[in-house]
Amino acid sequence: MARPVRGGMAELARGGMAGLVGAGVSAGSQFLIVVAVTRGLDAGTAGAFFTATTLCLMIAGILRLDCGNGLIYFIARSRERTYHDISRYFQVALAPVIMLSTATAVVVFVWGDTITTALISGPAAAALGPALHTLAVALPVIACADVLISATRGFGVMRPTALLGGVLQPGAQLVLVGTVASTGVAASLGWVLPAAWAVPALPVLVLAAIWLRRRVPSGPYIPGTAREFWRHTAPRALGGAVQAVFQRLDIVIVAVLAGPEEAALYTAATRFKVVGQLINQGLAQAVQPRLVRAMAEGDLPLARRIYQAATMWLVVLTWPVWLGYAALAPWLLGVFGERYSDGATVAAVLAVTMMAATACGMVDVVLIAAGHTTSSMMNILGAIAVTVALDVALVPSHGALGAALGWSGGVLAKNLLPLLQIARLYDLRPFGAHSLPSLRPWHARDAT
C-alpha cells in the first residue's frame, strides 16, 4: 500500500476542495467583471481596459520571479516543524521583487503615454493611457501579494489562498468594478475603473503578511541562503516569467494587430478558459507541496498516485464545462452584448483545446516538483514561439479566431512536451491504475 503524504490523501482531498471553491468564486467573479465592463462601456474602451489589466498581470507575473513557488519548495521540504529558519528565504525572495516592481512601476508611470502610442491608436488610446498610469502605482502591491499568498501553501494549507486570492480579491474587484462600470464614471475618468480593479490587492497583501508573520519566527540571515534559493528558483523565475507572458500575450497581440474592439471580443469569447485554468490551479496548489515531497524522497508510486488522481478529477470537473460551453456559446456570449455572440467559433476552438490539455493533467507541476525547472522553462519558451508565430500569421486576417488558433497551438505544445518528458524519465502517465479508484468517495479515507 502506498505510503500517504503527510496528512494523508484525505487532507489532499480537503485541500483540493478548498482550492476548487476558491477557484470557482474567482472564475465566477472574473466572468461577471467582463460582463459588467462589456455591457457598461463601448467595445473600444472595454478593449483598452482589458489590454491594460492584462499587461499589468503579465508584468507582475514576470516581476514576481516565481518566488512564490520557490518559497513553497523550501518550506515544504523543511523538516523542522517550528520553521525557525524559514524567514531567511523570505528575505532573499522578497527583496528583488520589491525593487524590480518599484523600478518598473516608475518606468511605466513616466512612459505610459509612449507605451500607449506603441500599442494602439484612435479613441481607445485615451482610455489606455490613464489606465497604465494607475496600474503602475499598484504593480508592486500586486506582485508582492501574489508571492505571499503562494508562500502560505508551503505550510500544507489552502485556506489563505482560497479566502484571500480566491474570494476576497476577485469578489472585491467585482463589486468595485461593477459599480464603476454601471455608473458611467469610467467613460469620463479613465483612471477610476483600473483603480477599482487594483485596490483589492492591498488588503490581500496585508492579510497574507499577517498570516505568515504569525507562523514564521524572525531569524538572522544565514550565509549561502541566497545562493541556495536562487540556484533552485532562478531557472524557474525565467520559466515563470515566460509562463506569465504565455497566459496573457494573446490579448495584447489582438489589441496591437487587430484593434481594441477585436481584443474585447476575444477577451469575452475566451473568458471561460479561466474556469478550467482556475480549477487546474486550485488542484495544483493543493497537490504541489505533496508532489515536491514525494519526488524529493524518490517515492514514485506515491507521485504516480497523486498525479493520476488529480488528472482524473480535472477531467471529471472540466469536460462537462467545455462541452456545455461549446454547445451553448452563441447564447452565453450574448450575455456580454449583441456583437459578442460572433465569438462562437472561438469558443469551440477553446473548448476542444482545453479538453485535450486537461487530459494531460498537471504535467508542468510534476516536472517542476521533480526539479526539472530548466526543462519546464524551455517547454514554455517553445509554446510561446508556436503561439506568436501562429498569431502573427493568422490574427491580421482572422482577428479573434486567428488568436484562438495560435493560443491553441501553444497550449498543446505546452502540455505535450512535458507529458513526453515525465513519461520517459519517470514512467508517469496521466491515466492508470489510480484513476478510477480516485473517484470513489471512500478512497481518500482508505488511503489515510
Solvent accessible surface area in square Angstrom, and as a share of the most:
residue,aa,sasa,rsa
1,M,187,0.84
2,A,28,0.22
3,R,125,0.46
4,P,43,0.27
5,V,6,0.03
6,R,105,0.38
7,G,47,0.45
8,G,3,0.03
9,M,10,0.05
10,A,17,0.13
11,E,49,0.22
12,L,15,0.08
13,A,54,0.42
14,R,155,0.57
15,G,11,0.11
16,G,4,0.04
17,M,117,0.52
18,A,32,0.25
19,G,4,0.04
20,L,28,0.14
21,V,85,0.49
22,G,2,0.02
23,A,8,0.06
24,G,42,0.41
25,V,58,0.33
26,S,7,0.05
27,A,8,0.06
28,G,32,0.31
29,S,7,0.05
30,Q,50,0.22
31,F,38,0.16
32,L,85,0.42
33,I,10,0.05
34,V,5,0.03
35,V,20,0.11
36,A,26,0.20
37,V,0,0.00
38,T,9,0.05
39,R,151,0.55
40,G,37,0.36
41,L,18,0.09
42,D,93,0.48
43,A,19,0.15
44,G,9,0.08
45,T,28,0.16
46,A,0,0.00
47,G,0,0.00
48,A,0,0.00
49,F,10,0.04
50,F,10,0.04
51,T,0,0.00
52,A,0,0.00
53,T,11,0.06
54,T,9,0.05
55,L,25,0.12
56,C,7,0.04
57,L,55,0.27
58,M,16,0.07
59,I,45,0.23
60,A,3,0.03
61,G,0,0.00
62,I,58,0.30
63,L,17,0.09
64,R,62,0.23
65,L,34,0.17
66,D,10,0.05
67,C,0,0.00
68,G,4,0.04
69,N,41,0.21
70,G,1,0.01
71,L,0,0.00
72,I,0,0.00
73,Y,36,0.14
74,F,20,0.08
75,I,1,0.01
76,A,2,0.02
77,R,110,0.40
78,S,16,0.10
79,R,185,0.67
80,E,86,0.38
81,R,150,0.55
82,T,92,0.53
83,Y,22,0.08
84,H,99,0.44
85,D,36,0.19
86,I,1,0.01
87,S,14,0.09
88,R,31,0.11
89,Y,11,0.04
90,F,22,0.09
91,Q,75,0.33
92,V,17,0.10
93,A,0,0.00
94,L,37,0.19
95,A,47,0.36
96,P,29,0.18
97,V,0,0.00
98,I,85,0.43
99,M,128,0.57
100,L,81,0.40
101,S,0,0.00
102,T,66,0.38
103,A,56,0.44
104,T,33,0.19
105,A,10,0.08
106,V,85,0.49
107,V,83,0.48
108,V,17,0.09
109,F,100,0.42
110,V,96,0.55
111,W,146,0.51
112,G,0,0.00
113,D,93,0.48
114,T,77,0.45
115,I,54,0.28
116,T,8,0.04
117,T,109,0.63
118,A,82,0.63
119,L,32,0.16
120,I,13,0.06
121,S,93,0.60
122,G,45,0.43
123,P,130,0.82
124,A,8,0.07
125,A,26,0.20
126,A,79,0.61
127,A,23,0.18
128,L,0,0.00
129,G,4,0.04
130,P,47,0.29
131,A,2,0.02
132,L,9,0.05
133,H,44,0.20
134,T,26,0.15
135,L,5,0.02
136,A,4,0.03
137,V,105,0.61
138,A,17,0.13
139,L,4,0.02
140,P,27,0.17
141,V,38,0.22
142,I,15,0.08
143,A,1,0.01
144,C,14,0.08
145,A,3,0.02
146,D,52,0.27
147,V,0,0.00
148,L,12,0.06
149,I,15,0.08
150,S,12,0.08
151,A,0,0.00
152,T,0,0.00
153,R,18,0.06
154,G,0,0.00
155,F,30,0.12
156,G,16,0.15
157,V,61,0.35
158,M,11,0.05
159,R,173,0.63
160,P,10,0.06
161,T,9,0.05
162,A,10,0.08
163,L,95,0.47
164,L,19,0.09
165,G,27,0.26
166,G,6,0.05
167,V,58,0.33
168,L,63,0.31
169,Q,37,0.17
170,P,5,0.03
171,G,23,0.22
172,A,29,0.23
173,Q,16,0.07
174,L,45,0.22
175,V,99,0.57
176,L,68,0.34
177,V,0,0.00
178,G,18,0.17
179,T,76,0.44
180,V,21,0.12
181,A,3,0.03
182,S,92,0.59
183,T,84,0.49
184,G,38,0.37
185,V,59,0.34
186,A,7,0.05
187,A,79,0.61
188,S,89,0.58
189,L,81,0.41
190,G,22,0.21
191,W,135,0.47
192,V,24,0.14
193,L,6,0.03
194,P,3,0.02
195,A,21,0.16
196,A,10,0.08
197,W,23,0.08
198,A,7,0.06
199,V,86,0.50
200,P,2,0.01
201,A,1,0.01
202,L,97,0.48
203,P,56,0.35
204,V,0,0.00
205,L,34,0.17
206,V,72,0.42
207,L,80,0.40
208,A,0,0.00
209,A,42,0.32
210,I,76,0.39
211,W,48,0.17
212,L,8,0.04
213,R,146,0.53
214,R,192,0.70
215,R,101,0.37
216,V,13,0.07
217,P,62,0.39
218,S,84,0.54
219,G,22,0.21
220,P,114,0.72
221,Y,97,0.37
222,I,73,0.37
223,P,115,0.72
224,G,23,0.22
225,T,0,0.00
226,A,37,0.29
227,R,158,0.58
228,E,64,0.29
229,F,0,0.00
230,W,58,0.20
231,R,157,0.57
232,H,32,0.14
233,T,1,0.00
234,A,48,0.38
235,P,38,0.24
236,R,17,0.06
237,A,12,0.09
238,L,94,0.47
239,G,0,0.00
240,G,8,0.08
241,A,13,0.10
242,V,13,0.07
243,Q,32,0.14
244,A,1,0.00
245,V,31,0.18
246,F,11,0.05
247,Q,62,0.28
248,R,64,0.23
249,L,31,0.15
250,D,1,0.01
251,I,13,0.07
252,V,13,0.08
253,I,21,0.11
254,V,0,0.00
255,A,2,0.01
256,V,67,0.38
257,L,78,0.39
258,A,41,0.32
259,G,17,0.17
260,P,11,0.07
261,E,79,0.36
262,E,42,0.19
263,A,0,0.00
264,A,0,0.00
265,L,16,0.08
266,Y,0,0.00
267,T,1,0.00
268,A,0,0.00
269,A,0,0.00
270,T,3,0.02
271,R,36,0.13
272,F,31,0.13
273,K,14,0.06
274,V,16,0.09
275,V,33,0.19
276,G,3,0.03
277,Q,59,0.26
278,L,20,0.10
279,I,23,0.12
280,N,50,0.26
281,Q,88,0.39
282,G,2,0.02
283,L,15,0.08
284,A,14,0.11
285,Q,20,0.09
286,A,2,0.01
287,V,4,0.03
288,Q,20,0.09
289,P,2,0.01
290,R,8,0.03
291,L,0,0.00
292,V,4,0.02
293,R,27,0.10
294,A,2,0.01
295,M,22,0.10
296,A,54,0.42
297,E,86,0.38
298,G,56,0.54
299,D,26,0.13
300,L,56,0.28
301,P,76,0.48
302,L,2,0.01
303,A,0,0.00
304,R,58,0.21
305,R,17,0.06
306,I,0,0.00
307,Y,1,0.00
308,Q,6,0.03
309,A,9,0.07
310,A,7,0.06
311,T,0,0.00
312,M,29,0.13
313,W,94,0.33
314,L,1,0.01
315,V,21,0.12
316,V,59,0.34
317,L,57,0.29
318,T,2,0.01
319,W,84,0.30
320,P,83,0.52
321,V,49,0.28
322,W,0,0.00
323,L,105,0.52
324,G,28,0.27
325,Y,3,0.01
326,A,42,0.33
327,A,78,0.60
328,L,96,0.48
329,A,1,0.01
330,P,74,0.46
331,W,174,0.61
332,L,28,0.14
333,L,0,0.00
334,G,30,0.29
335,V,52,0.30
336,F,0,0.00
337,G,16,0.15
338,E,165,0.74
339,R,100,0.37
340,Y,7,0.03
341,S,41,0.27
342,D,110,0.57
343,G,1,0.01
344,A,30,0.23
345,T,78,0.46
346,V,5,0.03
347,A,0,0.00
348,A,41,0.32
349,V,28,0.16
350,L,1,0.01
351,A,1,0.01
352,V,103,0.59
353,T,5,0.03
354,M,15,0.07
355,M,32,0.14
356,A,44,0.34
357,A,12,0.09
358,T,9,0.05
359,A,27,0.21
360,C,10,0.06
361,G,3,0.02
362,M,6,0.03
363,V,3,0.02
364,D,20,0.10
365,V,29,0.16
366,V,0,0.00
367,L,0,0.00
368,I,16,0.08
369,A,6,0.05
370,A,25,0.19
371,G,42,0.41
372,H,55,0.25
373,T,8,0.05
374,T,73,0.42
375,S,38,0.25
376,S,0,0.00
377,M,22,0.10
378,M,108,0.48
379,N,7,0.03
380,I,1,0.00
381,L,68,0.34
382,G,29,0.28
383,A,0,0.00
384,I,27,0.14
385,A,62,0.48
386,V,57,0.32
387,T,4,0.02
388,V,53,0.30
389,A,64,0.50
390,L,62,0.31
391,D,0,0.00
392,V,90,0.52
393,A,71,0.55
394,L,45,0.22
395,V,0,0.00
396,P,87,0.55
397,S,85,0.55
398,H,99,0.44
399,G,9,0.09
400,A,3,0.02
401,L,53,0.27
402,G,0,0.00
403,A,0,0.00
404,A,1,0.01
405,L,71,0.36
406,G,0,0.00
407,W,6,0.02
408,S,14,0.09
409,G,19,0.19
410,G,0,0.00
411,V,10,0.06
412,L,64,0.32
413,A,22,0.17
414,K,33,0.14
415,N,17,0.09
416,L,87,0.43
417,L,71,0.35
418,P,1,0.01
419,L,32,0.16
420,L,120,0.60
421,Q,41,0.18
422,I,0,0.00
423,A,24,0.19
424,R,178,0.65
425,L,80,0.40
426,Y,48,0.18
427,D,77,0.40
428,L,0,0.00
429,R,118,0.43
430,P,18,0.11
431,F,86,0.36
432,G,40,0.39
433,A,85,0.66
434,H,52,0.23
435,S,7,0.05
436,L,125,0.62
437,P,32,0.20
438,S,10,0.06
439,L,56,0.28
440,R,99,0.36
441,P,102,0.64
442,W,112,0.39
443,H,23,0.10
444,A,24,0.19
445,R,162,0.59
446,D,88,0.45
447,A,1,0.01
448,T,88,0.51
